[in-house]
Amino acid sequence: MTESRNLRLVASAVVATLLILGTVYHFYSLDGLFGSIAAAAMDKGTVYAPGYTDRAFRRVAPGMSEADVRELLGEPLHVDETRWGTVIWSYSKSPSDASYRYRNVVLESGRVVRIRHGLYLD
């Protein structure tokens, strides 16, 4: 009986640890737990700008200037200007028009207004 109880306690501790680690990873990862699992299964590879790192991307915040973003991430791979004056800097792309992790910084009047990231599934 004691051996059975010990086994249940160990199993409960393992499950609790996995749940805690999964929750921490979900909030720490830019793509969340589902995005990371999906990327592992479907991502054909993502090409990032030469100065890009996830750590630096996490530091980008609304209100930052273009110069601040360039200092953190370097030059974007692609710049898209909308007719409404919004500028989107893309720091990632798909090498084969397939699923990839997107990393975008949206600017208006030279300042960051949004940060977009996730997994684009194709």
N, C-alpha and C positions, 0 to 999 in steps of 0.2 A: 504494500500500500504506500509506503514512504517513497519507494522508487518511482511509482506512477505519479505521485504528487510532485516530486522533483522534476520529472520529465515535463509535466504540464507547466510548472513554473518557468522552466528554461524556454519552452516553446512560447509562452506568453511574453517573456522578456525579448525573445528574438523578433516576434511579430511587432511588439511595441517599438523596438529599435528601428525596424524597417519602416514603419509608419512615420516615425519622427524624421528619419533620414530622407524619406521620400518627400515629406512636406517641406523640409529645409531646402532640398534640391529644387523643388517646384518653384519656390519663391526666389531662389538665388539665380537660377538659370534664366537667361533672356527668353527662351522659348517655352519654359515650363516643362513639366514632366512629360505631358502628352507630346508636345512639340519635339522634345529630344528623342522620345521613342519613335515617333513617326519619321523624324529625320534619319535615324539610324536605319530604318527599314526602307525609306524611299529616296532619300537625298542622294543625288548623283554627284554631289560635290558642290560646294559653294566657293566662289572666288571672292576674296576680300581685297579691299584697297591695301596698298603696301604698308601704311601706318596703322591699320585697324587692329584693335584688340577688343575683346568683350569687356575687359576691365575698364579701358578708356571710354568705350561707348556708354557704359553705365554712368560715367561721370558727366556726360552731356546733360544739360538741364535747360528748361525754358528760360529765356532771357539772356542766354549767352550770346556773345557776338560771333560773327563768322570767324574772326581771328582766333577766338577761344577754341572753337571747334577744330579749326585747322591745326592748332597747337596740340590738341589731344589726339586727333585721328589722322592728320595729314590731309592730302588732297582726296576728294571723293573720286570714285570710278566714273560717275556720270552725274551731270547736273541737268535738271529739267526745270524750265521756267514755264509757269502757267500764264495764261493771259490775264489773270487777276493779280499778278505780282508775287505770287507765292513761288518760292524756289525750293526744290527738293534735291538734296544731296544724297546720292546712293553710295553706300560703302560696301555693297556686295552685289553679286550677280550670279546668274546660272551660266555655266560654261556650255550648256547644251539645250537651252530652252526647256529645262525640266524643273522639277521641284528644287527649291533652294531656300536658304535662310535669308530673309531680307532685313536690311539695316538701313534706315532712312532718317535723315534729319531734315525737318521742314522749317524753312525760314521765311520771315516776312520783314521787310524793311531792315535787313541785315541782322536780325535777331532770331534765335531759335524759338519757335512756337509749339512744336510737337516733335516727339521722338517716336518713330515707328519701328517695330521689330517683330519678327515671328517667322513662321514657316509658310512659304507659298507652295501649295500642293498643285501639281499639274497632272 
